[in-house]
Amino acid sequence: MIERVIDILAEYTELDKEKITGKTGLVTDLELSSLDVINLVVAFEDEFDIEIPDQKIKELVTVGDIVEYLEKTV
């Protein structure tokens, strides 16, 4: 699961996959704006065929948070 999440993040941010870990912060480390985060959420929703509630998005701070949420949901 984490590999798929990192692939999406690497494609979106154009960073090397090796620089993205479970502890990587979306805003702090990847310097994503709130609009970037929303666009990424849409990409995850499309990839995993799920819908992430707006209130849950605020809790997705790190790559690990995304993976944990997806593992519980998918």
Residue, then its C-alpha position, 0 to 999 in steps of 0.5 A: m500500500i505504501e508503495r502505491v501511495i509513494d508512487i502517486l506522491a512522487e508523480y504529483t510532486e516530481l520528487d524521487k521516491e526514495k525521498i518519501t517515507g511514512k514519516t514525510g509530512l505533506v505540508t512540512d516536508l513536501e511543502l504542499s498547499s491546501l489545494d495540493v492536498i485536496n488534489l492529492v486526495v482526489a488522486f487517492e480517491d480515484e486510485f482506490d475507488i473510495e471517498i475520503p470525507d472532508q473532516k478526515i482530510k485534516e487528519l492526513v498530515t503524513v504519508g503514514d497517515i494516508v497509508e493507515y487510513l487507506e489500509k482501514t478503508v480499502 
